[in-house]
Amino acid sequence: MIQVQWNRKFEVGHERIDFEHKIFLGLIRDVSLAPQQGIQKERILRHLNEVKKYAVFHFTSEENIMFDVTYPDRERHIKEHEILLALLTDKTHQYRSEEIELDDIVSYLFEWFALHTTQIDTKLSHYISDV
């Protein structure tokens, strides 16, 4: 099992984005701990739906910031968000039909989160700071 926990390296230096990232990662952590807590599959699927809905909210929030500052790499960044949502939907269906394990989804989400925040979101934050 992967250890899903907040680390300061995920901070991008933008108060609202960092706040939302902490919530996002907390939801991923809840999913990762669900089996240990004896939570049944149907409830885990609801947790995954919550992660997806929060991701939609957070991505919209982040994209609005990009529009506000006329971020030049906005379209590519938005594409990254769309890819995560599509893959999360696919992986959730695969988990529902028992084609993959929950750990596969958690690993994917955490790795995506870690790379996206430390690389893609950090670029956005630096751009905002320079504007």
Backbone bond lengths (Angstrom), bond angles and torsions (degrees), N, CA, C in turn:
res aa  C-N    CA-C-N  psi(-1)  N-CA   C-N-CA  omega(-1)  CA-C   N-CA-C  phi
1 M - - - 1.446 - - 1.535 109.90 -
2 I 1.304 115.11 138.06 1.453 121.22 -179.38 1.532 110.34 -82.75
3 Q 1.323 116.19 141.94 1.463 121.03 177.61 1.522 109.24 -85.15
4 V 1.325 116.77 111.21 1.449 121.80 -179.98 1.520 107.54 -102.37
5 Q 1.320 115.58 107.26 1.463 119.24 177.69 1.513 110.04 -152.32
6 W 1.324 114.58 154.92 1.453 121.06 -178.83 1.526 109.87 -67.50
7 N 1.317 114.64 142.63 1.455 122.46 176.59 1.524 106.51 -138.01
8 R 1.292 117.12 141.18 1.477 120.50 -178.48 1.523 112.48 -58.67
9 K 1.319 117.75 -21.72 1.468 119.43 178.77 1.525 111.57 -64.89
10 F 1.351 117.01 -16.79 1.459 120.36 177.96 1.531 112.78 -82.40
11 E 1.325 116.78 -10.34 1.459 119.91 179.78 1.522 109.61 -71.08
12 V 1.341 114.65 132.98 1.461 119.56 -179.43 1.528 111.68 -104.66
13 G 1.337 117.12 -8.67 1.458 119.89 176.45 1.520 114.59 92.55
14 H 1.310 117.00 10.43 1.467 121.57 175.48 1.525 105.88 -116.80
15 E 1.320 116.75 119.55 1.462 121.21 -169.93 1.527 113.59 -54.88
16 R 1.318 117.70 -48.83 1.460 120.01 -176.90 1.527 111.88 -68.71
17 I 1.322 116.57 -42.98 1.463 119.93 179.20 1.524 110.43 -62.76
18 D 1.322 116.93 -45.07 1.469 119.61 179.22 1.528 111.56 -62.52
19 F 1.323 117.23 -41.02 1.462 121.65 178.18 1.538 110.40 -60.06
20 E 1.326 115.95 -48.19 1.467 120.05 -179.88 1.527 111.50 -66.37
21 H 1.330 117.14 -35.36 1.469 119.89 177.62 1.525 111.22 -62.69
22 K 1.323 117.06 -38.44 1.465 119.84 179.66 1.526 110.42 -63.14
23 I 1.322 116.58 -41.10 1.462 119.87 177.98 1.528 109.89 -65.80
24 F 1.334 116.39 -45.73 1.464 121.71 -179.96 1.530 110.43 -56.60
25 L 1.319 116.40 -48.70 1.460 119.67 -179.82 1.529 110.94 -66.01
26 G 1.317 117.42 -35.34 1.459 120.67 176.61 1.518 111.93 -60.94
27 L 1.322 116.76 -38.63 1.468 120.50 177.64 1.528 111.17 -67.38
28 I 1.332 116.42 -39.48 1.469 119.78 176.39 1.529 109.32 -63.27
29 R 1.324 116.11 -40.75 1.463 120.61 178.85 1.530 110.81 -62.25
30 D 1.339 116.85 -41.76 1.467 120.26 177.65 1.524 110.95 -57.27
31 V 1.322 116.60 -42.37 1.469 120.76 178.30 1.525 109.73 -63.15
32 S 1.321 116.67 -43.07 1.462 120.01 -176.56 1.527 112.29 -64.88
33 L 1.322 116.93 -30.91 1.467 121.22 -177.44 1.525 113.38 -89.82
34 A 1.313 117.31 -12.57 1.471 121.51 -174.64 1.531 113.96 -53.63
35 P 1.339 119.62 -47.36 1.475 118.43 -179.27 1.530 112.89 -61.08
36 Q 1.327 117.25 -39.07 1.473 120.87 179.15 1.521 111.36 -64.34
37 Q 1.320 116.05 -27.52 1.464 120.89 -178.72 1.523 111.87 -89.99
38 G 1.323 116.30 5.26 1.453 120.83 177.38 1.522 114.33 74.58
39 I 1.313 116.49 19.82 1.458 120.79 -179.80 1.524 109.09 -75.10
40 Q 1.321 115.44 132.85 1.458 121.72 -176.74 1.535 111.72 -75.69
41 K 1.311 114.94 161.30 1.466 122.45 -174.30 1.526 113.18 -56.01
42 E 1.327 118.08 -43.41 1.468 120.01 -179.10 1.519 111.17 -60.90
43 R 1.319 117.05 -38.45 1.473 120.87 178.14 1.528 109.88 -71.03
44 I 1.315 117.83 -36.88 1.464 121.52 177.02 1.529 109.51 -62.64
45 L 1.316 116.61 -40.58 1.472 119.92 177.21 1.529 110.67 -62.09
46 R 1.317 117.09 -34.89 1.469 120.02 175.78 1.529 110.19 -67.52
47 H 1.330 116.86 -38.71 1.479 120.66 175.48 1.528 109.69 -59.85
48 L 1.322 116.79 -44.21 1.465 120.45 179.73 1.526 111.00 -63.73
49 N 1.309 117.05 -37.39 1.453 120.98 176.48 1.533 110.33 -64.47
50 E 1.320 116.26 -38.61 1.466 120.34 176.92 1.527 110.66 -63.53
51 V 1.323 117.31 -42.64 1.467 121.09 176.89 1.527 109.54 -57.86
52 K 1.317 116.16 -46.53 1.465 119.81 -178.59 1.529 111.25 -63.60
53 K 1.317 116.87 -45.42 1.464 119.83 -179.53 1.528 111.27 -64.34
54 Y 1.330 116.49 -38.45 1.456 118.55 177.52 1.527 110.10 -67.53
55 A 1.318 116.69 -38.54 1.468 120.28 177.83 1.527 110.30 -59.64
56 V 1.327 116.76 -42.99 1.465 120.18 178.24 1.529 109.69 -60.05
57 F 1.332 116.82 -46.65 1.465 120.89 178.09 1.532 110.68 -59.15
58 H 1.315 115.96 -51.76 1.472 120.11 -176.68 1.523 111.12 -62.53
59 F 1.325 117.20 -43.67 1.462 119.54 -179.46 1.523 110.67 -62.82
60 T 1.321 117.47 -39.72 1.464 120.37 177.30 1.520 110.10 -63.00
61 S 1.307 116.75 -43.07 1.462 121.94 178.05 1.531 110.86 -59.90
62 E 1.312 115.78 -48.19 1.459 121.12 -179.56 1.532 110.85 -65.43
63 E 1.318 116.74 -40.31 1.465 120.69 179.97 1.529 110.93 -67.09
64 N 1.326 117.18 -34.81 1.461 119.70 175.41 1.523 111.07 -63.20
65 I 1.306 116.68 -38.64 1.468 120.49 175.76 1.527 109.15 -61.71
66 M 1.330 116.70 -43.25 1.471 120.40 179.51 1.523 111.29 -60.50
67 F 1.325 117.04 -41.61 1.463 120.32 177.69 1.525 110.42 -65.23
68 D 1.324 117.10 -42.18 1.468 121.21 -178.11 1.520 112.79 -60.86
69 V 1.340 116.57 -34.67 1.472 119.75 -177.41 1.528 112.29 -102.03
70 T 1.325 116.88 7.36 1.472 123.01 -178.55 1.539 110.26 52.09
71 Y 1.312 114.85 53.58 1.468 121.53 -178.32 1.526 109.93 -65.09
72 P 1.333 118.56 122.17 1.466 120.91 -174.19 1.538 114.84 -68.85
73 D 1.326 118.43 -22.51 1.465 121.73 -178.52 1.534 111.12 -101.22
74 R 1.311 115.88 21.52 1.457 122.76 -173.61 1.529 112.69 -57.43
75 E 1.326 117.17 -48.41 1.470 119.77 -175.33 1.525 112.03 -61.59
76 R 1.305 117.78 -41.68 1.472 120.26 179.01 1.528 110.96 -67.14
77 H 1.322 115.74 -38.94 1.462 120.66 179.34 1.538 109.69 -64.72
78 I 1.316 116.58 -44.14 1.466 120.84 178.36 1.528 110.25 -61.50
79 K 1.318 117.25 -39.22 1.471 121.58 178.17 1.529 110.43 -59.68
80 E 1.332 117.46 -39.91 1.476 121.64 176.80 1.530 109.97 -58.35
81 H 1.320 116.28 -42.83 1.461 120.63 179.10 1.527 110.80 -63.50
82 E 1.323 116.48 -44.48 1.464 120.74 -179.55 1.527 111.85 -62.01
83 I 1.322 116.15 -38.98 1.462 120.68 179.23 1.524 110.55 -64.04
84 L 1.332 117.21 -44.89 1.467 119.47 179.08 1.528 110.19 -59.35
85 L 1.312 117.19 -47.00 1.463 119.89 -177.71 1.528 111.23 -61.76
86 A 1.311 117.63 -41.60 1.464 121.19 178.93 1.530 111.02 -64.91
87 L 1.319 116.60 -45.09 1.471 119.51 -179.43 1.520 111.76 -69.17
88 L 1.322 117.11 -36.29 1.464 119.43 177.05 1.529 110.04 -63.52
89 T 1.310 117.06 -40.77 1.469 121.00 176.77 1.524 110.31 -61.23
90 D 1.327 116.65 -47.18 1.471 120.82 178.77 1.520 111.52 -60.68
91 K 1.320 116.29 -47.24 1.459 119.99 -177.38 1.534 111.59 -66.03
92 T 1.309 116.90 -34.91 1.460 119.92 177.33 1.525 110.12 -65.12
93 H 1.328 117.32 -42.21 1.474 120.67 176.21 1.535 110.53 -62.48
94 Q 1.321 116.83 -40.83 1.465 120.51 179.05 1.532 110.65 -64.58
95 Y 1.322 116.13 -39.25 1.470 119.78 177.73 1.527 110.07 -66.23
96 R 1.319 116.96 -43.63 1.465 121.59 179.54 1.532 110.36 -57.92
97 S 1.335 116.32 -40.49 1.474 119.95 -178.37 1.526 112.57 -92.43
98 E 1.321 116.79 12.74 1.462 124.77 174.68 1.519 113.96 62.26
99 E 1.332 116.29 31.75 1.464 121.23 175.35 1.533 111.50 -85.86
100 I 1.329 116.35 -25.46 1.467 121.29 177.21 1.524 108.89 -136.48
101 E 1.321 115.22 164.18 1.460 121.89 178.17 1.526 109.78 -91.94
102 L 1.305 116.30 160.18 1.460 121.23 178.41 1.527 111.17 -60.22
103 D 1.327 117.03 -37.54 1.474 120.32 178.80 1.524 111.99 -57.16
104 D 1.338 117.86 -31.58 1.462 120.66 177.67 1.525 110.92 -63.61
105 I 1.331 115.90 -41.25 1.469 119.86 179.21 1.519 110.05 -69.16
106 V 1.315 117.00 -45.40 1.463 120.82 -178.65 1.520 110.12 -61.60
107 S 1.317 117.28 -44.61 1.467 120.44 178.72 1.518 110.92 -59.97
108 Y 1.330 115.93 -46.32 1.455 119.90 179.12 1.524 110.98 -60.19
109 L 1.334 117.23 -49.66 1.461 120.61 -178.46 1.525 111.86 -60.58
110 F 1.323 116.44 -45.46 1.464 119.33 -177.40 1.526 111.17 -67.29
111 E 1.325 117.18 -43.64 1.469 119.87 178.75 1.523 110.63 -63.40
112 W 1.330 116.72 -42.93 1.464 119.97 177.64 1.521 110.12 -60.98
113 F 1.337 116.37 -47.31 1.459 121.17 -179.98 1.530 110.95 -57.63
114 A 1.324 116.24 -49.12 1.466 120.71 -177.12 1.529 111.04 -61.55
115 L 1.311 117.46 -47.06 1.472 120.26 -179.64 1.523 111.40 -68.83
116 H 1.305 117.12 -43.71 1.464 120.48 -176.89 1.535 110.88 -63.82
117 T 1.320 117.11 -45.15 1.461 118.77 -177.57 1.523 111.70 -69.43
118 T 1.321 117.02 -43.54 1.470 118.98 -174.95 1.525 113.01 -77.14
119 Q 1.312 118.01 -19.56 1.459 119.97 -178.77 1.527 112.23 -112.11
120 I 1.307 117.33 -61.94 1.468 121.78 -172.85 1.535 111.37 -73.49
121 D 1.329 117.15 -51.31 1.463 119.61 -178.39 1.522 112.61 -67.98
122 T 1.314 117.44 -30.96 1.461 120.44 177.40 1.524 110.40 -63.93
123 K 1.327 117.80 -37.41 1.473 120.84 176.40 1.517 110.57 -61.79
124 L 1.328 116.46 -43.03 1.460 120.51 177.80 1.520 110.41 -61.18
125 S 1.311 117.00 -46.71 1.453 121.18 -179.05 1.533 111.85 -60.57
126 H 1.326 116.32 -42.45 1.472 120.24 177.79 1.523 110.51 -62.82
127 Y 1.325 116.45 -40.83 1.455 120.09 178.90 1.534 109.72 -62.20
128 I 1.328 116.91 -45.31 1.472 121.04 179.39 1.518 110.13 -59.46
129 S 1.324 116.74 -42.89 1.478 120.85 -179.71 1.502 112.38 -63.22
130 D 1.330 116.60 -31.92 1.470 121.04 -177.28 1.531 112.63 -83.77
131 V 1.337 116.88 -14.75 1.473 119.76 -177.10 1.510 110.91 -77.46
